[in-house]
Amino acid sequence: LLLCLVSTLTMAEPDDLYTLRAQFWMGHYNLCLDEAKAIARRPMSPNLKLEREEFLQRAAMALGQFDKVVSAASAPGASASIKALGCRATYETSSDDEGAKQQAIDELKTLLADNEASPSVQLTASHVFLQAGMTREALQCVHLGSTLEHISVCLQIYLKMDRLDLAAEQLSLLKQADEDSVLAQLGSVYLAIATGSSTAADAVHHLSSLSEQYGPSPLLLNLSATSHMVCGNFEKAEEALDECRSEFTGEDVDTLVNTVVCYQHMGKGLAAISPILAKLKTSYPNHTFCQGLERVEGAFEREALKYKVAA
């Protein structure tokens, strides 16, 4: 029944939003915004118009334009899905305000209760719950797999839980629904990377094909760098990260974290790594990498005090 539902949804989708979805899923957020504007006046069903607006707001949020998303969510007549995106924007801009973050979570729970059949609200809630460390609640939002994106997020949650067997089942569902879809190809990449060096070369191949077809993006380049590192090819990983810095801003958290990891494996010293760490701590203090680093550094300092020799 689940597979039939996914297949029906996929086959029923017109091609009006195909490019829009693909650009967003691959991290081409500016191109996604351009596509959304280009098709704004094209005749389409109300559901597709709403989906176009959702992707427009999601792309804006990915580019850090949170105020635009909050404003759209506050507009009269905003749909539940746009209001949910507004909650996510509020959550992501309230890193130091636990009260505001909890309020955003509570509002999402209310939207979920009022719109249980809304896949878009469920998807957004799942993203926020994951950021809040609420893995179980995030999985509950998408485990029925009512859309391809639900299955894709479910796959990633299972990888986060180290359940590669369950992630493989979700990838199978994605491929049965639409083997050529961008999400199915990205799902193959995620699973191949998580499986290890024996399959990471497959991820490199998939990413090369996507980059050739759609052009490189920070997402694809970072995934390529990760794949090469899993393969043990750190020089190739560095090339991908260098391309990301030269072709794009290179200041996003994934590029910075992957550069630190790559440099460490290459044996580069603190002279190369410390400036990147400083930038990470300044720009992304609440990222899990920075928080983990802070805990380790704190533990080291506490232990070091035990062995401090008085002058």
Protein Blocks (a to p, Z undefined) as FASTA:
>chain_A
ZZmmmmmmmmmpcfklmmmmmmmmnopamlmmmmmmmmmmpccdfklmmmmmmmmmmmmm
mnopamlmmmmmmpghiafklmmmmmmmmmmmmmmlmklmmmmmmmmmmmmmmmmmlmkl
mmmmmmmmmmnopamlmmmmmmnopafklmmmmmmmmmmnopaklmmmmmmmmmmmommb
mklmmmmmmmmmmnomklmmmmmmmmmmmmmmnopafklmmmmmmmmmmnopaklmmmmm
mmmmmmmnolafklmmmmmmmmmmnopafklmmmmmmmmmmmmmmbmklmmmmmmmmmmm
mmmmmmpccZZ
